[in-house]
Amino acid sequence: MNGAAQVAVSAVATFGFALIFRVKPRDLPLAAAGGAMAWGVRLLAGAWSGSDPMAYFIAAIAVGLYAELVATMMRTPATVIIVASIIPLVPGGGMFYTMSQATAGDAIAAATTGFATLMLAGAIAAGLAVAAAIARLAPRGLRQRARLRRPATPRDRNAV
Amino acid sequence: MKRPEDPDADSALRVAADAGRLVLESGGETYRSEEAMLAFLTAFGVWNGESFATPTGFMLSCDGEDGRSRALVRRVRTRQMNLERISAIDSLARKATAGELGFDAVEAELCALETRSSYPAWLAIPGAALGAGFFSLLFGGSWKDALVAGFVGIALGRMVQRIQRARVSDFFANIAGGAFTAFLCMAAAHWNIADAADKAIIGAIMLLVPGVTITNGIRDIIAGDLVAGIARMTDAFMSAAGISIGAGVGLETWMLLTGVLA
């Protein structure tokens, strides 16, 4: 499957998970677009850097920034977009393979897969933290300009 | 500063705790639950609110106008992702902080959130089918594999929901889900309904697998919520263990059955 097809497929997969997670109907297309972007950025960053954790890190930054942008524009918590859009990146398969190798008694394979899985999860978490920090540090004017409705009210204090 | 329309500290504490519990039950982060509770306490004019949340429960305390401290503990037993509810509580907290909503209105809204949902339950069915089917494609499965994964995903979603409603442990629900998925996908591959059983299995199992949980666990730890993060990561490893034990059982059972039949 080529890159464009993969991006389209991950959009639909993300849409499915957004339904399961009960994303507000209004935000569904935005969540699906975020999932497509996550996979697209991962493919590009992977081809550029040649390293999986780096690709996931960059893709997570992209998802985080996208979520912050949508959050300020639509007055919805960034988490809602992050949780849905990060789905194509998230190392669920790795968790599964790690534990199935462990239950099969193959300690070395389990350790290798487990380490790679934790690296990916860590890279994604770090990328989201970086994006959140960038959004907090962005000049106020920039944030205000991105806002569509209602005046500013206190937002999340926590950076992640 | 205390205003005449503010509730007494006990009522404020109770309503704030309801909000925090709803956030955790809807799969929200622990810091979000803590912040929502503090936002409501502050909005209701209560002093020195402080909270500590983990994925399985939280403590909340504040000082009343009589100078005494009050505290309560709530356990959180069910966790089901519900992002719509998280958005609703977020905007409720924002309105309460801005003074647009009084105590009674907040209490009524929270009560309504407990039961109301603009999402019909059946929407989870196409959600599971799309999620499982298209993940199978993304992992290199064929269209036939995706179709099998989609149908198995629908059945899997309903089955796990049913098991969880019976208040059996999540660990068992994951074992049953893994076994069910592996068995059905092997059968489908055997009768040529699917091309590659493993691609169908991994697609359908994406519905159970704790990818978001492990990522959120590490995010909690980065944010400094160490206890919550460790708890979430343990949760992720335990559910992955359950699913893979189940998948192993399903595969073995299929092998034994076909061995006997052949």
Interface residues (C-beta under 8 A of the other chain):
Chain A: M1 Q6 V9 S10 V12 A13 F15 G16 F17 A18 L19 I20 F21 R22 V23 K24 P25 D27 W39 R75 T76 P77 T79 V80 V83 A84 I86 I87 P88 V90 P91 G92 G93 G94 M95 F96 Y97 T98 M99 S100 A102 T103 A104 T117 L118 A121 G122 I124 A125 A126 L128 A129 T153 P154 D156 R157 N158 A159 V160
Chain B: G27 G28 E29 Y31 R32 E35 A39 M81 N82 L83 E84 R85 I86 S87 D90 S91 R94 T97 A98 S117 S118 Y119 L123 A124 P126 G127 A128 A129 L130 G131 A132 G133 F134 F135 L137 L138 F139 G140 G157 I202 I205 M206 L207 V209 P210 G211 V212 I214 T215 N216 G217 I218 R219 D220 I221 I222 A223 A236 F237 A240 A241 I243 S244 I245 A247 G248
